[in-house]
Amino acid sequence: MPSRISEIVFSEPSGRLHSIVMFASAVLFLGLYGYVHADTSAEWLLVMAAGNVLSGVAESLPADRRRAAGAFRIAAVSVFLCLLIAMVVAPEFVFE
């Protein structure tokens, strides 16, 4: 009996619209990083951009690449969770 999480993670990629949104948000995060990098350290924006790129790649794959899309989704969630854990455990390293 497959689990609900497995159905969601390894579902068909959502398509071009979702991937464009993810890639555009990654470009936005990179632009914000470039804008604030001179004044402050905002490496968390790079982590957000990396997570969005991974999500965008997952959603831009063909429909028959469900496992690869699932692997990219798991990687994206892992990147976001690592950032969240770093913000809770050591916020001074994230927000300097």
C-alpha positions as a Markdown table, in Angstrom:
| # | Residue | x | y | z |
|---|---|---|---|---|
| 1 | Met | 0.0 | 0.0 | 0.0 |
| 2 | Pro | 1.7 | 3.2 | -1.1 |
| 3 | Ser | 1.8 | 6.1 | 1.3 |
| 4 | Arg | 0.4 | 9.5 | 0.7 |
| 5 | Ile | 3.9 | 11.1 | 0.9 |
| 6 | Ser | 5.2 | 8.7 | -1.8 |
| 7 | Glu | 2.3 | 9.6 | -4.0 |
| 8 | Ile | 3.0 | 13.3 | -3.6 |
| 9 | Val | 6.8 | 13.2 | -3.9 |
| 10 | Phe | 6.9 | 10.8 | -6.8 |
| 11 | Ser | 4.0 | 12.2 | -8.7 |
| 12 | Glu | 4.3 | 13.5 | -12.3 |
| 13 | Pro | 6.1 | 16.8 | -12.6 |
| 14 | Ser | 3.7 | 19.8 | -12.6 |
| 15 | Gly | 4.9 | 21.2 | -15.9 |
| 16 | Arg | 6.3 | 24.3 | -17.4 |
| 17 | Leu | 4.3 | 27.0 | -15.4 |
| 18 | His | 5.4 | 25.7 | -12.0 |
| 19 | Ser | 9.0 | 25.4 | -13.2 |
| 20 | Ile | 9.0 | 29.0 | -14.6 |
| 21 | Val | 7.7 | 30.2 | -11.2 |
| 22 | Met | 10.4 | 28.3 | -9.4 |
| 23 | Phe | 13.2 | 29.5 | -11.7 |
| 24 | Ala | 11.9 | 33.1 | -11.6 |
| 25 | Ser | 11.9 | 33.0 | -7.8 |
| 26 | Ala | 15.5 | 31.7 | -7.9 |
| 27 | Val | 16.5 | 34.6 | -10.1 |
| 28 | Leu | 14.7 | 37.0 | -7.7 |
| 29 | Phe | 16.6 | 35.5 | -4.7 |
| 30 | Leu | 19.9 | 35.8 | -6.6 |
| 31 | Gly | 19.1 | 39.4 | -7.5 |
| 32 | Leu | 18.3 | 40.2 | -3.8 |
| 33 | Tyr | 21.6 | 38.6 | -2.8 |
| 34 | Gly | 23.5 | 40.7 | -5.3 |
| 35 | Tyr | 21.7 | 43.8 | -4.1 |
| 36 | Val | 22.3 | 43.3 | -0.3 |
| 37 | His | 25.7 | 41.5 | -0.5 |
| 38 | Ala | 27.7 | 44.7 | -0.3 |
| 39 | Asp | 26.1 | 45.8 | 3.0 |
| 40 | Thr | 25.4 | 42.5 | 4.8 |
| 41 | Ser | 26.0 | 38.8 | 4.6 |
| 42 | Ala | 22.9 | 37.2 | 3.2 |
| 43 | Glu | 24.0 | 33.7 | 2.2 |
| 44 | Trp | 20.6 | 32.4 | 3.2 |
| 45 | Leu | 19.4 | 33.9 | -0.1 |
| 46 | Leu | 21.7 | 31.6 | -2.0 |
| 47 | Val | 20.3 | 28.6 | -0.1 |
| 48 | Met | 16.8 | 29.7 | -1.0 |
| 49 | Ala | 17.8 | 30.1 | -4.7 |
| 50 | Ala | 19.4 | 26.7 | -4.7 |
| 51 | Gly | 16.2 | 25.1 | -3.3 |
| 52 | Asn | 14.1 | 26.9 | -5.9 |
| 53 | Val | 16.4 | 25.8 | -8.7 |
| 54 | Leu | 16.1 | 22.2 | -7.5 |
| 55 | Ser | 12.3 | 22.5 | -7.4 |
| 56 | Gly | 12.3 | 24.1 | -10.8 |
| 57 | Val | 14.3 | 21.3 | -12.3 |
| 58 | Ala | 12.0 | 18.7 | -10.7 |
| 59 | Glu | 8.9 | 20.3 | -12.2 |
| 60 | Ser | 10.5 | 20.8 | -15.7 |
| 61 | Leu | 11.3 | 17.1 | -16.2 |
| 62 | Pro | 9.2 | 15.0 | -18.6 |
| 63 | Ala | 6.2 | 13.2 | -17.3 |
| 64 | Asp | 7.9 | 9.8 | -17.4 |
| 65 | Arg | 10.8 | 10.9 | -15.1 |
| 66 | Arg | 8.8 | 10.6 | -11.9 |
| 67 | Arg | 11.7 | 9.1 | -9.8 |
| 68 | Ala | 14.1 | 11.8 | -10.9 |
| 69 | Ala | 11.5 | 14.5 | -10.1 |
| 70 | Gly | 11.0 | 12.9 | -6.7 |
| 71 | Ala | 14.8 | 12.9 | -6.1 |
| 72 | Phe | 15.0 | 16.6 | -7.0 |
| 73 | Arg | 12.0 | 17.4 | -4.7 |
| 74 | Ile | 13.6 | 15.5 | -1.8 |
| 75 | Ala | 16.8 | 17.4 | -2.4 |
| 76 | Ala | 15.0 | 20.7 | -2.5 |
| 77 | Val | 13.1 | 20.0 | 0.7 |
| 78 | Ser | 16.4 | 18.9 | 2.3 |
| 79 | Val | 18.0 | 22.2 | 1.4 |
| 80 | Phe | 15.2 | 24.1 | 2.9 |
| 81 | Leu | 15.2 | 22.0 | 6.0 |
| 82 | Cys | 18.9 | 22.5 | 6.5 |
| 83 | Leu | 18.4 | 26.3 | 6.3 |
| 84 | Leu | 15.5 | 26.1 | 8.8 |
| 85 | Ile | 17.6 | 24.0 | 11.2 |
| 86 | Ala | 20.5 | 26.4 | 10.9 |
| 87 | Met | 18.2 | 29.3 | 11.6 |
| 88 | Val | 17.0 | 27.6 | 14.8 |
| 89 | Val | 20.3 | 26.1 | 16.0 |
| 90 | Ala | 22.7 | 28.9 | 15.0 |
| 91 | Pro | 21.0 | 32.0 | 13.9 |
| 92 | Glu | 24.2 | 34.0 | 14.2 |
| 93 | Phe | 25.6 | 32.1 | 11.2 |
| 94 | Val | 22.5 | 32.7 | 9.1 |
| 95 | Phe | 21.8 | 36.3 | 10.0 |
| 96 | Glu | 25.1 | 38.1 | 10.6 |
